[in-house]
Amino acid sequence: MTMADNESVSRLKPRKFGKYLLLEKIGSGGMAEIFKAVVQGAEEFQKVLVVKRILLPYSKDPNFVDMFVAEAKITAPLQHANLVSIHEFDEVDGQYYISMEYVHGRDLQKVMARANKMGQHIPQAIALFIAGEVCKALRYAYNSKDPYGRPMNIIHRDVSPSNVLISYDGDVKVTDFGVAKAATSGEAGSGMLKGKLGYMSPEQVLGRELDHRSDLFSLGIILFECLTLKRLFLGRTDLQTLINVRDADLERRLTRHPEIEEPIADILRKALEKDPAKRYANATDMLADIEDQLYETGKRVGSDMLSALMREIFSEEAESDILPLNVEELSEVRAAWGASSLEPKSGRTTGRKRKGKKKTDPKKKARKASGGKAKITDRMPLAEVKAGTDKETDGGEVIEGDEKAEKVEIPVDEASRPAVRTRTTRISPQKSMFQLKDSEGNIFGPVSFDNLLSLIKSRAVSEDEQCSVNDGPWIRVKEVAALQEHLENRDNEYSGMGLLFEGTIERQKLLHTVYDLCRNKRLTGALLFRKGSSQKEVFFRDGRPRLIFSNLRHELLGEFLVQRNLITREQVNKALMEGKDVGFRLGDSIVAQGMVPAHVLAQLQLEQFTQRFVEIFKWQRGWFGVFEKTEPPFNAVTYDIDPLPQLAEAARSIYTADEIRSYLAPYSRMKLVRLENSRTAVSELRLHPKEMRVVNLIESHPVPADLVGAVPGNGEELTLRVIFLLTQTEIYNFKTV
């Protein structure tokens, strides 16, 4: 383990813990705290190491104790130059601890953050060297055996930059097997997400079985981030991060970084394959490709080059002593230890005396943060202060500090916020609550101002819908003055875009219209539906649906989950209320409160997206328009589904038998002819077995009226649906007999 950065170190009075003297806290996690410590032996022998001990509240919880014991049992037998070694596992007064090797350096997360802050980059050769050293550690762990000679089959499951330690001498060591699984230890929390979201594998976020290839995917993410100093899969929310990992779209991100040499890009492509079967089979194979690439560079890359980089970006820290005890602390150490072995010799203090920091008046700091107007009257999360920054997201976030940054609150002056004026009232946006009423009189909410903005931007709420502010009278959304600018921005979004064509929705032709956009025109753009205040927008890329906005109530996430009895409406309202203060969207709030696991919600949202697409064909009337070269909002979470099976599902479940019968009536005595130049094969529709039987009978019974009679049993409706689908997707056409 390494010593944390100065700003995150918690100084404490040296105190005894069993045979150890705890000097300073250097980290803490969900169930344990970590200290830099020293142990003393005979003849003034002393050794600096790390003590990781379980937090007292969890010492009585057998589940947490079992996890802590499992970590100790997994890591104790491991002895390798690229792994942090374990010295001891024991307990003091019922509090379990692990003592382990102290690494005088920094973890890779802090290395990348410091390099980024200094405007430096990590040379590609050094990034490859670091990845290669991690490969060596993982290869050893995967092939390790317990004291009885049984293979341990370890999977780390949390390979991330904060668990890769780099010493100032250029050593690379992997640590923290706290969520690891070994074959001899049993499954710890089956079905639960373990590790850091941004460094998981697709199979990990989907809750599937893992093997060592999951760790290699995580290492591929680390290599990409070392090369670019940009986050690969990080989204604005945990849920978006999970979806980014699940989709594993590397090519789009590689196009932003042409500086990555093609042979290195090939290593990334193989490590970051979405399908584990296409990934590196083991750490040895990945290491071989890395070493081959390093050989091709003609440079001798080793710990000396890495040490030089570390000492360049951590110049002061690298030269500091491992025991930074200043003069004032020595008396405390002697009292705690009861010995004088730490007394500095020749009048020299051990370490450097820290300079006192000038204290800052919190009121002055608050005024400075808000342009000189702030008073300590309210608090706002840092996320709100940062809103509107121009940082890349969705895999482009720069490397900054820890995986989960500590929440910081900045005092602000509520009076300095502009009041939001409705038609008749003045309101404060951060303190007002809104209720919404649809055309059927259903009331939704309350929601916060930020939630309402999110609903407007996602087209879930239209300008003509009714809203009530702070239980006031019902007015139209567009009459809330603070919302008008957002509504105008939304309405102007398609101005200047290329309108390919527009028309009135004709339900019987709608399936063919959508097919034409998907398969013939391969639309990259948007399809809009409008009827009164109802609106639905489908964004396509190369003919495949990628994003759908809808303000139809039954298509909103909360209602979707309620209809499946996964949560209650009361829980939806609670999630909205609980999430409003931290700017959470509904899905993130549901996950944060443990109502639905994140990986389960990600799967449900894909199911909801598919259903939204199929339900396009429920539109009976209204206007539609097709716009070309229209991209989804940059930060939106996109999907990618094959539209053809969904067209088959629409023909199967959306259209009624009567309307299909009415549509096909004029063609009952015409002949079905297979189109030679069709762009679609029957197999692409993924028809059910009974539907395929109808297709197979067409050749011998090409006339629809005869085909209906040839299908066994009461097969009229089934036959008509298949004919409707095959003709709408241009696989067959009608020809006069």
Secondary structure, 3 states (H helix, E strand, C coil): CECCCHHHCEEEEEEEECCEEEEEEEEECCCEEEEEEEEECHHHCEEEEEEEEECHHHHCCHHHHHHHHHHHHHHCCCCCCCECCEEEEEEECCEEEEEEECECEEEHHHHHHHHHHCCCCCCHHHHHHHHHHHHHHHHHHHCCECCCCCECCCECCCCCHHHEEEECCCCEEECCCCCCECCCCCCCCCCCCCCCHHHCCHHHHCCCCCCHHHHHHHHHHHHHHHHHCECCCCCCCHHHHHHHHHHCCHHHHHCCCCCCCHHHHHHHHHHCCCCHHHCCCCHHHHHHHHHHHHHHHCCCCCHHHHHHHHHHHCHHHHHCCCCCCCHHHHHHHHHHHCCCCCCCCCCCCCCCCCCCCCCCCHHHHHHHHCCCCCCCCEEEEHHHHHCCCCCCCCCCCECCCCCCCCCCEEEECHHHCCCEECCCCEECCCCCEEEEECCCCCEEEEEEHHHHHHHHHCCCCCCCCEEEECCCCEEEHHHCHHHHHHHHHHHHHHCCCEEEEEEECCHHHHHHHHHHHHHHCCCCEEEEEEECCEEEEEEEECCEEEEEEECCHHHCHHHHHHHCCCCCHHHHHHHHHHHHCCCCCHHHHHHHCCCCCHHHHHHHHHHHHHHHHHHHHHCCCCEEEEEECCCCCCCCCCCCCCHHHHHHHHHHHCCCHHHHHHHHHHHCCCEEEECCCCCCCHHHHCCCHHHHHHHHHCCCCCCHHHHHHHCCCCCHHHHHHHHHHHHHCCCEEEECC
